[in-house]
Amino acid sequence: MFRFAVAGYVVALRCIKEGGAKGASAENIGSQMVDAMFATYATYFDGILTKDRRCQEIYETTADVLKTIRSGFEKLKADGWPNEALMEAGKMEAGNSEQSKAKLAEYSQVHRRVDA
């Protein structure tokens, strides 16, 4: 779902760049959504095989955005996020209440299970 949302965002930005929805037919909009779906599926594999230049551009832009997002999360994780960052935020925001400590500890356990 997230990858398709990114591809849809890329399609929306392209539409804005090309002048908005003025004069866009239902067929054109449908075609662009199909391109977004193909681009989304292609992000799970080694690329997209098509001669349709618009679809290729949507895929390339979507893949670049996803790589940027992924590298940002990898950097955050390498820096120790979210465990230490959340613990510090919890101390500052909640004033060390027992309830917020318990919630942060629970979140940290869930995060460790997801990482494993």
FENSULGI-V866547 format. One record per pair of residues at least 24 apart in sequence whose C-alpha atoms are under 6 Angstrom apart, sorted by the first residue. I is the first residue (numbers start at 1). J is the second residue. If there is no record, write none. Layout:
BEGIN
i->[I I]
j->[J J]
END
This chain:
BEGIN
i->[3 4 7 7 8 83]
j->[40 40 36 62 36 108]
END
